[in-house]
Every structure is written in C-alpha cells, then in structure tokens.
Amino acid sequence: MRMPAVAGQFYPSNPKDLKMSIEESYLHPLGPGKIPSLNTIRIGKVLGGIVPHAGYFYSGPVAAHFYSELAKDGYPETFIIIGPNHTGIGSAISATTEDYYTPFGRVKIDEELNRRIIRDIVDVSKEAHAFEHSIEVQLPFLQYLKEDIKIVPIVMLSQYYEFAKILSGIIKDAINDYDAVLIASSDFSHYVPKEVAYRNDLAAIEKLLNKDVKSFYEYVESGEVTACGYGPIATAIMALNGNPRLLKYATSGDIVKMKDVVGYASIVIER
C-alpha cells in the first residue's frame, strides 16, 4: 500500500475537511460554480485531460473544471494518471504494483492494464511513487464522485520527447480495447510575475490546443514556460489523438496577491 505523502499539506488529512475542501474548489469564484453529480451513463466523449497538482487552496478551483466535465461524461473503467517526478527518486518511467491510499480510502491498481503498460521503458519502482505528490492530489477529486475507482499511476523522471513518444505508443496500444481516461498531472509557469505567467502559459497552451507537441517542447526548452509535467502533457496529447479544449486558466496570484505566481490550466481532451 502506498500511503499518503502530502495529506495535511496539499489537502486536508481529515475526510470531512477534505470533502469540504473539494466542494469549496467547485464553488470558488474561479471554479465551475457548482458541485457536479456523476453521470451514471458513460458517454465516453472525454478521453483525458491536463490537470494541475498544487495545494487545493491554490489549484483546486482550476482542477475542478476538469473533474466537473468528467462527471458529466461519466467514469471510465479505469484512469491512467501520469505525473512528473519531483523527487528524483526511481527510474526513468515508473509504474507501481502498490495500491494507493488517501483519507477517502483505498484506490486499487488496475492489474490487467498495469501489466500491459509495464514493458520497454516502463518498469516498476515503488520508491518513485512513495513521496511524489503529482498523482496523489488527483485521487481525492476522483474519489469524491465515486469511491470505487481503479488507476494505473505512472511517474516520469525522464521527460524528453523521445520518452514521451514511446510511452504514448505503449499507452495507445494498451487502451485500444479498454475504457480508460488519461490524466496528465502538471502545473505550468513557476514563480514568475503574473503577467509573465499568463503570457507564456497561454502561448504554450495554444500549441497544445493545436496538438503541436514539437513546438511545445521547443517552447519548454527555451525556458519561456516552466511546466513541471511537460512529459506527461505531451504523452497525453500524442497517446489520445483527441481534441484538446481549454476549460480554465488561472494562477496562484488570482487566489492570493503575490509577487511571483504558479500557473494552472485545466484542459479536457475529447473524442
């Protein structure tokens, strides 16, 4: 079992407070404005998305836009969640065989889909997942709408274009006959003035909406945008080959006045 690493820091560790925090994200002025109900009929238009992973106080309202869209579409059989490796621990691309645990309870690994994905550049490294927050913070949002969910969590230490392309191919093959939604967990600009974050992030997002992954990489490599999960983002765009749509962009400076901000985007990828 992979126990929570950032409960009580990025989000409340008490289930009652956690539920309230998620509801506040939905109802926040920057959020979607209402608490969604999960559609019991799976429509299947949503293939995946890009969702921020900061503390709920800062990025929760933006993240809530994706989860609101997902609720309307209905839940798939399983979720693949790809996040960057902030700790530097583990291998290049790491899956895990350990179930995750949050204050809302256990989140089981989809063993069949996990087996399909663990090959080539993807191996098993429990250590890579142990303290990484980018996947963990997505889970309570998913559990809020439905307790019983399955996931395949993947942590990317090597985010080079070649790795993202190979991983996207592996995932594309694995979900060919599978009902899965792919979530790329990433924030955008880090610790720059708000006007710089808006300018650079929206320029990067435009490239993603056009599915121009190579131009997105060039922009990241230029240092104009410091998205921590550019590898997961590129993997999702290439693996799904759907139509990205921006739901919401905001910064931590839109929550609390501050000199330097972090940028957050909620993007849905649709069939």
N, C-alpha and C positions, 0 to 999 in steps of 0.2 A: 504494500500500500504506500502510495506517495502522499505524505501528509502535507497540509497547507504550509507554505513558506511565508506568505505575506498577509495572512488573515490577521486583522488587528492593525495593519499598516495601510495597505492599499484599499481594504474594505473591512467592514466590521466582522469580528470573530463570533459575535453572538447572532444566532439565526434570526431572532426577532428584529434586531437592529439592522442586519444585513437585508432583510426583506424591505424594511423601511427605506434603506439607502437606495435600493434598486427602484422602488416606487418614486422616490424623490427625483431620481435621474429621468424617469419618464415624464414627470410632471414639471420639471425645471423649465424656466423660460427658454433655454437653449435645447431642450429635449423635444420629443414629438408631441407632448401636450396631454397625452392620456395613457393610462395603463392598458396594454393590449390584452386580448384574450386569444388563446391559442386556437387556431382553426383546426378542428379535428379531422377535416378532409384535406389531405395533402394535394396541393395544386401542382407544385413542382416547378414553378417558374424561377424561383431563387436557386441558383447554382452555388453561390458562395458570396463572399464579401471581404472587405478590408475594414478592420475594427481596431480602435485604439486600446491601449492596455495600461494606462496610468491609473493613479488612485481614482476611485469612483467620484470623489468630490470634484475632481478636475475634468476627467474624460467621460464619466458616466453618462451625462446628458447626450453627448455625441454618439457614444456606443449604443445608447438606447434607440436611436433611429434605425440602426440595422436590425436590432432584435425585434423592434416593432414590425418591420417589414417581413421578417422571418415568421413571426407569429401569424400574420395574415396568410402566409403561404402554406403554413403547416410544417410540422417537423419531419425530417427525413428519417431513414432507418438509423443513420449514424452521422457523426460530424468528424471531419478531419480538421484539426487545428494546428497551424504551423506558426511558430514564433521564433524570433531571433534568440540567440544565446548571449545573454548579457554577462554571464559569469565567467565564460571562457573555459568551463569545465566540460569534459566529454569529447566525443568525436565530431567529425565534420557535419554529419547529418544523423541525428539520434532519435530513434523511436524508443519506446519502453514497453515492457510487459506488465508493469505495475499499474493497478487501478489508482485513480486519483481520489482524494478525499477533500471535501470542503465542509464548511459549517452546515450546509444543507444535506450532507450525506455523501455516499459513495457514488463515483462515476466510473462505470466499467469500461475497460478496453474492449473494442470490437476485435476479438481474436482473429476471426477469419480475414477481415480487411487488413489488420495489422500484419498477418503472415504474407499477404500479397505485396505489401509495400516494403517489408524488410528484405531488401536484396540490393545488389550492386553497391551504390554509395550509401545506402541507408542501413545502419546497424543498430544494435541495442545498447543504450547507455543510460542506466538509471541515474547515474551521477549527473548527467547533463540536465535532467529534469528536476532533480532534488530541490534546487534553490531558484529555479527560473520562474519568473512571475508572469511572463507574457501569455502563457497558456492558462495558467491558474485563474487569472482575473476574468477570463471569458466564461468560466464554468458556472458561477452562481447566476449569471444572466440567463443561461440556458436552463438551469435547474429551476429557476423561479417559475417558468411556464410549464415545466414538466419534470418531475423528479427522476424518472427512469430514462436516462439517456446513455448512449454509447459513444465513445470517442476513439480516434486514433491521433494521439498527440505527437508532433514532430518538432524538434528543436534544431535550428540551423546555426551552426558556428561558422561554416564556410558559405558565404552568401554570393559568391561570384556567379556571373551569368551562366557559365558552363554548368555549375552545380544546380542552379535553379532550372535550367533547361532539362537536365537529366531527371531531376526529381519530378518535374511537371509531367514528363513522359511516363514515369513509373506510376504516378497517381492516376493519370489519364487511363492507362491500361487497367489499373486496379479497380476503378469505379465504373468501368464500361457497362457492367450489368448490375451495378449497385446503386441504391438510392442514398446518396451522400451529399452533404453540403460542406464546402471547403471554406474555412475561415482563416484569413491571413491576419495575424495579430501584429500591429505596428503603430507607432506614433510617427509624426512627421518631423518638422524642424525642432531642434532642441536648443533652448537658451539663446534666442536671438530677439531683437526688438519685434513687437507685434506686427508692425507694418512690413518688416522683412519676412516674417513667417508667412503672412498672408500672400505676399507677392511670390515668394519662392515655392511655397507649398501648392498654391493653385496652378502655378506653371507646371509643376511635377504631376499634379492630378490630371491636368489636361492631356498630358502624354499617356497616362494610364487609361483615360476615357477613350482615347484613340487607339488603345492597345499597342502602342509603340514602345515596347519593352526595351529595346536597344537605346532609344533616345532617353528613356527614363534612367537607364543605367549610366549613360553619359552625363546626365544631369547630376546624379548622385556622386559620380566620380569627380565632377568638377567642384564639389563641396558646396554647391548652391543650396542643396536641401539635405538635411541630416536625418533622413528617415532611418530608424534603427532596424526596421524589418523589411528592408528593400528586397531581400532574397525571398522571403515568404510572399510579399506582394507580387513579385514577378512570377513566382511559381504558380500562384493562383490565377493570374491573368492568362498564362500560357496553358495551364492544365485544363481550364474550363472553356476557353474559347467562347465566352458568352459576351454579353453587352454590359459593360460597367456603367453605373449611374451614381453620381454624387448625391448623397442624401443630406449630408450636413458637414460643414467645416467650421471649426472654432478653435480658439487657443485657451490656454490656462489663463491668459490675460483677460479673456472675456468673462471669466469666473471671478477672479480677484485681480485688482490692479497690481501690476508688477512690471519691472523694467524689462526683463528677459522672459520669454514665454516658450511653451512647448505647443506644437500644432497637432490637432487631432482631426481625422477625417473618417467619416462613415460612408462607405461605398458598397453598393449592392451589385452583384454580377448576376445578370438574369439570362434566361434562355431566349 
